[in-house]
């Protein structure tokens, strides 16, 4: 009798485990991907990352970036950044500039300008204004409520005073990427600056990988469960950078997990599996119940 009851309890445990167990891949997939468009000729390729990648990567230093081929094999790569540049011309190839949106508020005598920079590696702001001023400022990098000091100094636009050098740009050493920049201008008793626009300069990194030709590649990112990759290609980084690299480009972003990273239609498979297990458990329980009744009678 006790063995029958123990078998029944085990059956209930087995049923509960398979019915409610979470799939092993939950929370570990790449949330975004982009096709990498190449010339399909074998050789080393370089592809410039775009703003989508910086905005949607789950890790500040882009540790979650992976390249996959059309059979879902991981392709080794290394990150080529402006820090690797040996000449000014080479460094300039990483630089991009554009006018960015901003919002302005007043905090007492201070003007607070907030700019959304989507975690790009910025290093310079240029204020476009015709106002005359000689004011101090402080610049901060922001990630949520966390704030980092970046730069401070004096903004000057006094063309009639030869003793003062016009200074309408703000520079800082690129460190961590930030979601926002916050510029605080101390107006003292002066009127706030009337800005026409703000120009933001930043670096875009590149990925370098070996294209074997006749296959398709995609860049996957948006995975907070993976760490920095370690590939043998990184040991040859210096010599590869000296070679002629063919430029590839990124296509449109896809917000679904890349093909092959998750099972197709997992919910339908789980439902079929759970239904089968349930039927087996019910049959087992019925058989045990009939056996117990027969023995008791």
N, C-alpha and C positions, 0 to 999 in steps of 0.2 A: 504493500500500500504506500509506504513512504517513498519507494523508488518511483512509483507512478506520479506521486505529487511532485517529487523533485524534477522528473521529466517535464511535467506541465509547467513548472516555474521556469525551467530553462527555455522552454518554447516561447513563453511570454517575453523573456529577456532577449532571445534571438529576434523575435518579431519587432520589439521596440528598437533594437540597435539598428536594424536595416531600414526601418521606417523613418527614423528621425536623425540618423547620422548625416552630418553635413558633408558635401562632396569635398575631396582633398584639394581641389583647385580654387575653392572659394577665396576671394580676396587677393589672389596672387597673380591675376592676369594683367596684361598691358591694356590700358584703357584707350590708347590712341595709336595710330600708325599712319605712315605716309609712304607711298610708293617712291622708290628711287629710280629715276629715269636715266639710263646710261646708253652708250652707243653699242652695247652688246659685243664689244671687242675686248679680249683679255688684256689685263693690265691694271695698274694701280689707279684708283679713282678718288677724287676729292669732291665732297658735297658740302655746301655751305648750309648750316642750320638756319632755320627761320624763326620768326617770333612765336609761332605756334608751339614749337618744341620747347622754348624757354618757359612759356606760360603754362604748359600742361605737363612738363616733366614733374614727377613726384618728388624729386630730390634736387636740392639747390645746386649741386655740382654736376648734375646730369649723369649721375652714376647708373641710372636705370635705362640708359639708351642701349638698344640692341639692334643689330642688323640680321635679318633672316632672308634666306633665299626661297625659291618657290616650293621647295620640299621641306620648309620649316627648319632647315639646318642653320645654326648660329654662325655668322660670318665674323671673323676677327677684324678689329679696326683699332685705330688710335685717334685721340682727340688732338687736332692741330689748332692751337690757340695763338693769340697775339703775343703771349709770353714766350713762344718759341721763335719768334721772328728775330733775325740777326741784323736786319737793315731797316732803315726808316721806310723805304719804299715797300718792303715786304710787310711791315707792320701796318702800313696804310691800307693794304688790301683787305684787312679785316674790319676796317672802319665803315660805319654807316651813320647817316644823319637824317633827321626828319623833325618837322614841327610836331609837338605832342600836345594833347589836351591838358588843361589844368583848371583848378578851381582856386579862388582867392577868398580869404576871410580876413577880418580884422580882429586882432587880439590886443586891445589897448592901443598903444602907439606902434604896434608891430603888424606888418602885413605877412600873413602865412599863406604860401603858395604850395598846393599839393598837386603832384604830377603822378599819374599812373604809368609806370614803365615796365610792368609785366616781367620782372626779374631778368631784364636784359643787362648785360655787363656795361653799364654806362661809365663815362669818365668826364663828360663836359656838358655844360648848359650855356646857351647864348641867349641873352635877353634882348628882344627887339622892341625898342622904345625910343621916342624922341625927347622924353623928359630930361631935364637937367637935374643931377643929383650927386651927392657924395655921402653914401650911406654904408653902414656895416651890415653884415649878414652872417648867418650860420646855416649850413646845409646838413640834413640828416637823411639817412636811409631807413626805410620802414618796412618791416614784415609783420603785419598785424599790429599788435600793441608794442612790439619790440622795436627799439630805436637805436641806431648807430650814428655816432658823430662822423662826418665825412670831411667837412671843410668849413673854414670861416675866413673872412677878409673884408675888403672894402669894394663897393661898387661905385664907379665914378663915370659921370658923363658931363664934363665941364669943358667943352672945346675952347672957350674963350680964356681959360686959365692955363697958360703954357707950363706951369709948374706941376700940373696934375695930368697923369697919363690916363687916357680913357680906358676903362675896365668894365666891360659889360658881359664878360664870360666868366664862368665858374668852373674850375677844374678840381679833380680829386683823383686819388689813386684807386683804380678798380680793385675792389675786394670781393665781398660777397654780393651776389645779385639780390636786388630788392624789389618788392612789389610796388612800392611808392617812394618818391622823393619828397621831402618837406623842406622848403626854403623859407627861412624866417628873416625878413628884412626889418631892421630897426629904423623906423622913420624919425624917431625923436619927435619934433614938432612939425615936421614937414608933411606934405600931402603924400599919400601912397603913389607909387609909380604907376603910370598908365601903360600897361603892357599891350603890345600888338600881337606878339607871339613869343613862344619859347622853343628854341631848337635844341634837340637832344642828340648827342653823339654817343655811339656805343660800338662794342665789338661783337661780331658774329663769328663763332668758332666753326671749324670745319671737321668733318670726319673723313679719314683716309682708310680705304680698304682695298683688297685685291678682288677685282672682277674677273671671274673665270670665263665670262662670255656665255652667250646663249642661255641665259637664265634671268629671272626677274628677282629684284630685291625690294625689301621694304624696311623702313626704320620704325621700330616699335618703342614706345615710351609711355610713362604714366603708370609706374609700378613701384609702390613703396615697400615691397617685400623682397626686393633684390638688391645686391650690393655691387660694388665696383667690379667690373670684369678684369681679368688678367690674361692677356693674350701674348703669345711669343712675338707677334708683329711689333710690339712696343719696344723690343730690344733693338730693332732695326729702324726706329723712328727717324733718327738723324739722317741716315743714308737715303731713306725713302723720300724724305722731304726735298732732297737735292735733285731727285729724278723729275722727269717731266710727268706731271699728273694730269690726266684727262678730267675735265669738269663734268660732274653729274648734277642733276637738279632734283628737288623734292616736289612731289605732286600734292594734290589736295589731301587734307587731313581726313581720316576716317575715325569716328569716335567709338566704333565698336571694337571689341577684341579682334586681333588679326586672325585670319583663318588658320586652323590647326592648333591654336593655343588652348582652346576649350572644346569639349565634345560638342558635336552638332545636336541641337535640340535636346539638351540635357534633361529638361523637365519631362518630356515624353518618355525617355528611357527610364527615368526614376519611377514614373507612374507605373509603367509596365513591370518593372522589377518589384516594386512594393506590392502590386496586385498579386503577382505570382507567389511571393513570400507569404502574403496574407492567406491565400487559398491553401497553401501547404500547411500553415500553422492551424487553420480551422479544421482541415482534414485530420491532422495529428491529434488535436484536442478532442474531436468527435470520437476517434478511435479509442483514445484513452478513457473517455467517459463511458463508452459502451463496455469496455473491458472491466472498468470498476463496477458498473451496475451488474454485469453478469456474475462477477465474483461475489458481490454482496448478496445476490439472490441465491 
